[in-house]
Amino acid sequence: MSQKFLLKGTFFAISACFVWGFIFVVPFTMSDFSTLEVVIGRYLCYGSLSAILFLKGKLERDFSYAKFIWLKGIFFSLISTIGYYIFLVLGIRYSLPAISALILEAVLKP
C-alpha cells in the first residue's frame, strides 16, 4: 500500500467523522434559530458539498440515467433528509447532543 493512498484515506475518514459529528453540535449551538432554519441551512450546506463531489466524479465518469430516476432520487432525498434532520434537531433541543447520538447509534446499529 502506498503512503500517499494511506494518508489520503486517513484524511477522508477523519473528514467524514468530523462532518457526521458536526450535525450534533450545530443545532445545540444555534439555539436562537428555529428548527426549520437549522434544517434548511444544513440541507443547503451538505447539498452543496455533495453537489461539488458529485460533479467532480461526473467529470471523471459518465452517468447516463433516465430523467425520472434523477427526479425520484431528488424527491426521496429531500423528504428523507429533511424529515430525519427535523427530528434530530428536535431531539437535540429537548435533550443533549450526546444522548441523541447514542439513540441514533442504537437505532442504526444492526
Buried (B, 14 or more C-beta within 10 A) or exposed (E): EEEEEEEEEEEEEEEEEEEEEEBBEBBBEBEEBEBEEBBBEBBEEBEEEEEEEEEEEEEEEEEEEEEEEEEEEEEEEEEEBBEEBBBBBBBBBEEEBEEBBEEBEEEEEE
